[in-house]
Amino acid sequence: MNNFQKNYIGKGTKLNNLDIIRVSISREKLEEIMANDMVKYDENEFLVFEVAALQQPDKYKRTHTAYVSKKVVEEPKKKKTTKA
């Protein structure tokens, strides 16, 4: 079974009447991402992340969250066999 693990990296705010989300990510988190979450395509490395709307704004009025998703492959559970 495949699941996705979300590593939250920052939060953002939708700008007035625009389809733009401004996201803030700390330097510490960026350094962690650079070490662990970069994706290699050909000769280059990329940061691939998602931005999703929050159900309601947080106390700082941020409306979106940003995260890196990683596929986690789990081994299928073995069925127990019963002896006769």
C-alpha positions as CSV (number, residue, x, y, z in Angstrom):
1,M,0.0,0.0,0.0
2,N,1.3,3.5,-0.8
3,N,0.7,6.4,1.5
4,F,2.0,10.0,1.4
5,Q,3.8,11.6,4.3
6,K,3.4,15.4,4.6
7,N,6.3,17.5,5.9
8,Y,4.8,20.9,6.6
9,I,7.3,23.6,5.6
10,G,5.4,26.9,6.0
11,K,2.2,28.9,5.8
12,G,0.9,31.6,3.5
13,T,-1.8,34.2,2.8
14,K,-3.8,34.7,-0.3
15,L,-3.2,38.2,-1.7
16,N,-6.2,40.5,-2.2
17,N,-8.3,39.6,-5.2
18,L,-5.4,37.7,-6.9
19,D,-4.7,34.0,-7.5
20,I,-1.4,34.5,-5.7
21,I,-0.4,32.8,-2.4
22,R,2.6,34.4,-0.5
23,V,4.3,31.6,1.5
24,S,6.8,32.2,4.3
25,I,9.4,29.4,5.1
26,S,12.0,29.8,7.8
27,R,15.7,29.5,6.9
28,E,16.1,26.6,9.3
29,K,13.3,24.7,7.4
30,L,14.8,25.6,4.0
31,E,18.2,24.1,5.1
32,E,16.4,21.0,6.3
33,I,14.6,20.7,2.9
34,M,17.8,21.3,1.0
35,A,19.4,18.4,2.9
36,N,16.4,15.9,2.8
37,D,13.7,16.8,0.3
38,M,15.2,17.8,-3.0
39,V,14.1,15.9,-6.1
40,K,16.6,15.1,-8.8
41,Y,15.6,15.4,-12.5
42,D,18.4,14.8,-15.0
43,E,21.3,17.1,-13.9
44,N,19.2,19.4,-11.7
45,E,17.6,19.3,-8.2
46,F,14.2,20.8,-7.5
47,L,12.0,21.6,-4.5
48,V,8.6,20.2,-5.2
49,F,5.9,21.2,-2.7
50,E,2.1,21.7,-2.5
51,V,0.1,24.7,-1.2
52,A,-3.4,23.9,0.2
53,A,-6.1,26.1,1.6
54,L,-6.8,25.9,5.4
55,Q,-10.3,25.3,6.5
56,Q,-10.2,28.5,8.4
57,P,-7.5,31.2,8.8
58,D,-5.1,30.7,11.7
59,K,-4.5,33.3,14.5
60,Y,-2.1,35.2,12.2
61,K,-4.7,35.3,9.4
62,R,-2.8,32.9,7.2
63,T,-5.1,31.1,4.8
64,H,-2.8,28.4,3.3
65,T,-0.3,25.8,4.3
66,A,2.7,24.5,2.3
67,Y,4.2,21.0,2.6
68,V,6.4,18.5,0.8
69,S,4.8,15.1,0.2
70,K,6.8,11.9,0.1
71,K,5.5,8.6,-1.0
72,V,5.9,6.0,1.7
73,V,5.7,2.4,0.5
74,E,4.5,0.0,3.1
75,E,5.0,-3.7,2.9
76,P,1.7,-5.6,2.6
77,K,0.7,-7.3,5.9
78,K,1.1,-11.1,5.8
79,K,-2.0,-13.1,6.5
80,K,-1.7,-15.5,9.4
81,T,-2.1,-19.1,8.5
82,T,-3.8,-21.4,10.9
83,K,-2.6,-24.9,11.5
84,A,-5.0,-27.8,11.3
